[in-house]
């Protein structure tokens, strides 16, 4: 299913029959990734007395489950700047378009003391060709190396995962990129005393209590993705799908289409 798309004075083709799903599904098993010191998700049938909402139990004509989960800690999610502000902002209200030109890059975090940091140099080097050609990109997808399948089941709490340097986040913002996707539980350091420097740099938030006028209300961060190794760096059409939660974040399903 080939589609010809005209966007930002560019024309390109994508094959809509070949989606590349870079989300991690949410399950109630020990295989589910977990961050931020919580337990695994709970997916279980509703119970009313002796009635159980599960067909295999023989007492219901339908499967009727409750789901308890945390979007930030249990898998792929997309968040708006309401994640860090005093005032409430909803991802459902912030994200109103869902297709974007994206650049997938692979980076090796740099050892800095006890930390592994995605530096400004690594981002600028990876984006160098695109920037030199003057090709506008609305989204960046960051795959960290090594890229092991185990990322889809990792328990991140108290492991000090790699994170994005504030200078790198600022450069991404200044490049005009509005949607940042990364295969880590956070763009910021796990224990950073609440500074959230990369979040603030990307969203251009200087005052969380009284939001500055130039903060980027329509920009998003998507965390805990997984990009398979066979997917090559380069240009893609991104379809950023969210569930319509009136919350700072929603579980999400980002899909790439090779250009």
Steps between C-alpha positions, in 0.01 A plus 500: 500500500714786371408855598644818353525774759561871449626676809716808565564542127621140477345203323578147608356150497434261787366146501213499750489121489841484672465670840788481748357491852752641750277472807533248783169327578361513851450162668427369848799267495853525635611571143356853522765774538473703819641832614451734795477247784152363431368147453400341170163588339188320609254367241225295660130421447228687683344292777147548636437237766521166318497663155841534333547701180699231323358268235736215587361494855160402357306775678510779243424543131774764472849575625464809719831612652613780724847637426720678753818653366718811503577651159840635610622178657347216305596539136494726197334831580474851363496800731443873471652779708222448754725225632715762676274806550293611795206576273325206334560437130367196318677296233160450338464876457865568416544248218262584217699378198626145467723474191850646491825479307745324730868418505613178667852518643712257701730635770748358748466664843828639633641392836516798738595384848228258610261617227440419135402819320365570152706807425453801277784377278338161447170660397655760269722238337207266437286781357785665308403384150133585543579845637753576226244412235255738661232232525245595769421229751210520742597198708814321611513133598802410713620140520776442756783253440531222604145422387413173668164320487509500880404869494142381455503331843743710705434596861646852504443603862824601677719404201603854394412456129658720232343842450503802269727794578314829540716655227394223261133554585543873445661440161210274399257777598698768315506275190121535485432138593169479685478130586776310677488119525755298696550139614562589864263545798580871512695766314634603842721333758314266734614674819549867411347676805198596292695724264358343180745700290441319170121512532514872572749570222294316239168657600666838566346510846672753723229536765294195598281701739405777259559365151705727278328623183754340265473149647432237234145387570464294181820297537528148639747255647448127444699264722560124524479422130690215336640522146608160363858474375389419145336844471765723347576858597344752267183683409152373584142608517394479863143428607485585870193328644375564853199395704268797577589540866448839664830460680853631465595172329339217309612155395594533136572306183749681274517352151772568242469475121819499296523789255 
